[in-house]
Each structure stands twice: as structure tokens, then as C-alpha cells.
Amino acid sequence: MKYLLSQIFLAIFSFGFSYYLLNNSSFLPLDINKNINWMNVITLTITIGVGIFAIISLLIYIIISLFKKETTSGYRIKNSIKWGTILDIGLLLISYLHIFHVLDIVWGIPTLFAVLILLFVVI
């Protein structure tokens, strides 16, 4: 129960903080010289990444709880954190590659799912 509440709080807090940053007039992705302000971009990316991680981990924990009722709570928490981290890093990597025009989203998401299926078979 503590795990579920902490993940819900983490998701609400991180998306709330991201919403505050996006509505703040001094929080801009570009500075005065039209250069990218990397501190603001990285801060926003980390807060959105934490929120996505919390939601993915929560969903995976609920799915494991529904389908594998005989497993212990520690097993469910460990697997949800592991797969949540893998999915979150994959989604952030795809979004970075899309932003820098290296890989399109249309090719990135199927590639991520193919890598996840391979990881699922190997692990």
C-alpha cells in the first residue's frame, strides 16, 4: 500500500511541478541570446521523466498484482521498478532522438518494443 501511495504522490508532484514550470514566465527554453538554456530543459526533462516512471511502475505493479496473485509484494515492487525504469529510459531516449532529428517516432516506438520483447525473452 505504501508503494502505491508513494508512486501516486510522485506522479502528481512531478507533473504538478512541471505544470508550474511551464506556466512560469521566467522558465524559458531559450536565453536572451537565443541559445538553448540547458538547465531549464534538463530540469523539465527530469521532472517529466520521473512522472512517467511513476505512472509506468504503478501500471506494471497493478498488472502483476492482477495476473500473478501468488507472488510476494517485494517481487512485484522489484519487477515494476525494473520494467518501469527500462520503459522510461527507452521513451526518454526515443524523445531525445526525435528532438535532435536522429530517429523518427514512427520508427522509434516499434524499435523500443522489439528491444523490450528481446529483453523479456532474455531476462
N, C-alpha and C positions, 0 to 999 in steps of 0.2 A: 504494500500500500504506500509505503514511503517513497518507493521508486516511482510509482505512477504520479504521485503528487509533486515530486521534485521535477519530473520531466514536464509536467503540465506548467508548473511555475516557471521553469527555464524557458519554455517556448513562449509563454505570454510575456515574460520580462524582456526577452531578446527582441521579439517583434515589436513590442511597445517602445523599447529604446530605439530601434531602427526607425519606427514611425516618427518619434520625436526628432531624431537627427535629420530625417528627410524634410521635416517641416521647419527646421531651424534655418533662419536666413543666413547665418554665418557659416553654416556647414555646406560648403560648395565643393564639387569635384575639381574645379579649376581655380588657380590662384589669380592674382592681378595680372600676371604676365601671360595668361592663357596656358600655363603649364599644368600638368596633372598634379594635384595635391594628393600624393600617395598616402599620407597619414589618414586622410578622410576616407579614401577609397578602401584601404585595408581595414579601418575600423568598421565601416559599413559591411564589408565582406565577412568579417569575423562574426559580427552580431547576427547577420542573416544565416551564416553557416551554422552557428550554434542553435538557432531556432529550427533550422531544417533537420539538424542532427537529433534534436529533442523530439520532433514530430515523427521522424522515421523510426527512432528507437522505441517510441511509445507504440506505434502501429505494429512493429515487429513483436514487441512484448505481448500485445493483445492477441495477435495471430498465433503465437506459440502457446499462449495460455488457452486459447480456444481449441486448438487441434492436438496439443500434447499435454493433457491434463495431469498425467502421471509424473511429469518432470518437476524437479525442485525449483524453488524460486531463484536460487543462485544460478542455476543453469540457464533459466530464461533471461535473467538480467545480463549474464555474460554474453549470451548469443545476441541479444538485442543490441547491446553496446558494440559488439564486434561488427555485425552486419550494418548497423546504423552508421558506424564510422566509415566502413568501406563505401557505402552508398553516398554518404555526404561528401567524402573526398572525391569520388567519381563525378558527382554532379558539379562540385566546385571546379574541378579540372575541366570538365566539358564547357562550363560557362566561361572560364578564363580563355580557353582555346577559341571559343566563339567570339569573345570580345576582341581578341587580337587577330581575328580572321585567319586562324590556322585550320580550324575544323568547324564545319557547319553542324548545327544542332541536329539536322536530319540524319547525318552520319554519326554523330557523337553518341546519341542515346542508344541506337542499336548496337554500337560497338561496346558501350558500357554494359548492356545486358548480355552480350556474348561473353565478355570477360567475367561477369558475375556468374554466369552459368558454368564457365570453366572453373572458376574458383569454388563453386558449390560442389562440383564433381571431384575436384582435387582435395578439398578440405573435407 
